[in-house]
Amino acid sequence: MEQEKDNFWLYIGALIVAVIIGVFLLKSREMESAGFSSGYQENRGSVEKQIQNSKAK
């Protein structure tokens, strides 16, 4: 009986670790396919242009 209880928590721990790893893998693929970093640079550039245009007026 003691051995079964130990295996139960081992399975629960392994499941939690697997879910956390899966979430991180999916999140990294999502950011990669969405082009997050390139989109950030484009938005930053357009904001800077708008600020310069408003200062010039």
C-alpha positions as CSV (number, residue, x, y, z in Angstrom):
1,M,0.0,0.0,0.0
2,E,2.8,2.4,0.8
3,Q,4.4,1.8,-2.6
4,E,1.2,2.6,-4.4
5,K,0.9,5.9,-2.7
6,D,4.5,6.9,-3.6
7,N,3.8,6.0,-7.3
8,F,0.7,8.2,-7.3
9,W,2.6,11.3,-6.3
10,L,5.4,10.5,-8.7
11,Y,2.8,10.3,-11.6
12,I,1.3,13.6,-10.4
13,G,4.7,15.3,-10.3
14,A,5.6,14.0,-13.7
15,L,2.3,15.2,-15.2
16,I,2.8,18.7,-13.8
17,V,6.4,18.9,-15.2
18,A,5.2,17.7,-18.6
19,V,2.4,20.3,-18.7
20,I,4.8,23.1,-17.7
21,I,7.3,22.1,-20.4
22,G,4.4,21.8,-23.0
23,V,3.2,25.3,-22.2
24,F,6.6,26.8,-22.6
25,L,7.2,25.0,-25.9
26,L,3.9,26.1,-27.3
27,K,4.4,29.7,-26.1
28,S,7.8,29.9,-27.7
29,R,6.4,28.6,-31.0
30,E,3.6,31.1,-30.8
31,M,5.9,34.0,-30.4
32,E,8.2,32.7,-33.1
33,S,5.3,32.3,-35.6
34,A,3.6,35.6,-34.7
35,G,6.8,37.6,-35.3
36,F,6.6,39.3,-32.0
37,S,10.1,40.8,-32.0
38,S,9.9,42.2,-35.6
39,G,6.4,43.6,-34.9
40,Y,7.7,45.3,-31.9
41,Q,10.5,47.0,-33.9
42,E,8.0,48.1,-36.6
43,N,5.6,49.6,-34.0
44,R,8.5,51.3,-32.2
45,G,9.6,52.9,-35.4
46,S,6.2,54.2,-36.3
47,V,5.7,55.6,-32.8
48,E,9.0,57.5,-33.0
49,K,8.0,58.9,-36.4
50,Q,4.7,60.1,-35.0
51,I,6.5,61.8,-32.1
52,Q,8.9,63.5,-34.4
53,N,6.1,64.7,-36.6
54,S,4.1,66.1,-33.6
55,K,7.2,67.9,-32.4
56,A,7.8,69.5,-35.8
57,K,4.3,71.0,-35.9
